[in-house]
């Protein structure tokens, strides 16, 4: 695994000091999927913490257990997260995630990549 990876859930890669996630379209995530996503991301990062830009517009549903796992275990080696959400469904899912799980790292919902990179810029080494 070099600087990019793809599985059935997302494409992710490291670019300019940021891990970028692009979730696939019409995606439903259960706990097993969340565990695979985190495991693959940690392998990609090779022990180094990064800020994460996460395009969640393709997610149509995510289970409560998956949200909880991503908020806790998914925060490993994560400096901050910006979620790109420009539609009502992904906004609702993100709001649920933030309210119910209170991630332990700086987290912001943004409407585009530029806004996300502005938020993450202070966390890039």
N, C-alpha and C positions, 0 to 999 in steps of 0.2 A: 504494500500500500504506500503510494507516494504522497502527493499533495492533494489527491482527490479520491472520492469513493462514491459508489452508487449501490443502493440496495433497492428492494421493492417499495420502500417508503419515500426515499429522497435521494437527491444528489447533494454531496457536500464536498467542499474543497477549502483549502487555505489560500487566501489572497491578501497581500499587503497587511499581514498581521491579524487577519480576521478569519474566523471559520464562517463560511457562508453555507446556509442550508436552503435548498429549494425543495419543498415537499411536492410530491407528485399530485396530479389532479384527481379529484373525486376520492380522496383518501379517508379511510376510517382507521383509527389507531386504537388497538387494545393494549393491555399490559405487556404481552409478549412482544409486540411491535415496538413499544416504548423502550423495552429492555434492549432489543437489538439495535435500535437507533443510538442509544447512549453508548453501548459497547463499541459499535463501529466508529462513532465520533472519538471516543477515547483512544482507540487504536490509531486513528488518523493523527491525533494530536501528539502522540508519542510522549506523554508525560508533561507536556507544556500547557499552561493555562492561556486561554485566548478569549477575547470578546467574540460574541456570536451574533451574526445577522441572519435571522431566520424568516424566510418567506413562507408563511403559513396559509396562503390564499387557496391552496389545493385541498386543505383538510376540510372534510364535510362533517366529521364526527370524531370525537375522542372520548374514550371511557373515563369515568371518574378515577379508576385505579391508574390508568395511563397518565392522566394529568398529575396525579399525586407523585407518581414515580419521576416524571420529568421535572417536577418542581424541586424534588429532594435529590435523588441520585443523579438526575440530569444536570444538576448544578456543579458537579465535580469538574474541576479544571476549567471553570467558566468565570471570566471576570465580570461580564455584563452581557445582557441579551437585549437586542432590538427585534421585535416581531413586526414584520411587514404585513399589514392587514388593511385592505382597501375596499372590503365589501362587508355588508351587514353580518353575514354568517360567521366569517372568520373573526370579526370584531366581537361578537357575542361569545364565541369559544374562548377568545383571549381574555375577555373580561371575567368569565367564569374561572379560568385558570388563575388569574391574578388574585381575585377575591377569595377563592376557596383555598388556594395553596400558598399564598404569600412566599414567593421564591426568596431565598436568602441573599440574592445578588441584585445589583441594580438592573431593573427591567423596565422597558418602555415599549409601548405600541406606537408604531409610526405608519405613515401612509405610503412611503416610498423608500427606495434604497438610499437616496441622498440624505434624507432626514435620519435614517438609521445610522449611516456612517458618521453624521455629525454628532449624534448621541454617543456612539462608540469611540470616537476619536480620542477621548481622554484616557481610554483603557488600552490603547494600542502601544506596544513597546517599540 
